[in-house]
Amino acid sequence: ERLVSLVGPGGVGKTRLAVMAASRSASAHPGAYPGAHPSAYPAGGAFVDLLPATSGFVVQAVAAALGVTECAHCGLDEVVFDRLRSGRSLLVLDNCEHVLAAVASFVQALLSTCPQAVVLATSRERLGVAGERVVALPPMSLSAAVGDEANSEAELLFRDRAARAPGIAADHGAVAEICRRLDGMPLAIELAAARSHTLGLDGVLAGLDDQLRLLSRSHAPGDRHGSLRTVMQWSYQLLDPDERIAFRRLAVFAGSFDLASAAAVAGPDGSDTADVLAGTSDLIGRLADKSLLVHGESDDGSRWRMLDTVHAYAREHLQAGEERDQVCRRHLEWAAATARRLEEALAGDDLWQGLFDAVADDLRAALSYGASGAGAPDNALP
């Protein structure tokens, strides 16, 4: 493919995978990655970190990485294209999400102008360019790795990063539980492993109730991957106001949710059911595109959920916002109506168990809210 985009949430390992893929297929040069294929990209290329770039300086960032400068008779973009027209070349564009429109425009022009150029991009959202091959990068596997029945991919990473932590060799169950609580997210696992040297596995497990506080290794302003909070702040700042509202409201769900549930609890305000459903569908799609929601299929159709690391950040914003009580009450009303439907289904067929399992965590969360003193709607709870 001429354009491949590695897409996923912050901390899932997009940059590391892009570096490895580029290194393995790079042109031969002193210090090249062992096993590189000399003929893959004979014209070379460049790795471009777009994190410091603004939308008006994408071409400048690419030119700097390629080592070319503007000349008297042509613009900088033409100089870049001339360089990449010299043969088969690979351009890695890292951290595209905050300059997405500018990157998409540049890549579209590049691919049409330089027929042998190949682009590998990393982003929390696809570029939206014709011909783009999107590779959604999932978290690490939590099931046993091939050839190692005792450890999953996530556990192997944790053990590697916490090799000298107390009790790491003996307590397989604690390591597995930590990785499960962190959804197999590589950055979160590495941050947790780093804390295990001073807290031990039991201390890390206890601290995961406040992931945003525990999972930190650096407070340096420039270290965007130094803590889970800074990773999530970057994603949140890229949302528009409507997306931020939906993101906060959806944090009230303890488990996964379908479109109708999301519309009832976190959808845009309005009385027209069709408009609310359409607006909710659009917002859910946009948040999923930005890797803040995970889409899945069930027997009843599509459902979405937040990874635990994402959910912790969204819930923090919900708790601090003025609409917390309103959203929680809507969640309670939805839970009461859902419980009534489940009760009616008990006598009708055998499908109630699957329906109950899908919403059980949210029924308990809503009941807990009602019991906290907020109060339930009249005749709401069966």
Secondary structure, DSSP 8 states (H G I E B T S, - for coil): --EEEEE--TTSSHHHHHHHHHHHTS---TT--TT--TTS-TT-EEEEE-TT--GGGHHHHHHHHHT---BTTB-HHHHHHHHHTSSSEEEEEE--GGGHHHHHHHHHHHHHH-TTEEEEEEESS----TT-EEEE------SEETTEEEEEHHHHHHHHHTTTSTTTTT-HHHHHHHHHHTTT-HHHHHHHHHHHHHHHHHHHHHHGGGHHHHSBS---TT-TTSBHHHHHHHHHHTS-HHHHHHHHHHTT-SS-B-HHHHHHHHS-S-S-HHHHHHHHHHHHHHHHHTTSSEEEEETTEEEEE--HHHHHHHHHHHHHSTTHHHHHHHHHHHHHHHHHHHHHHTTT-STHHHHHHHHHHHHHHHHHHIIIII---TT---
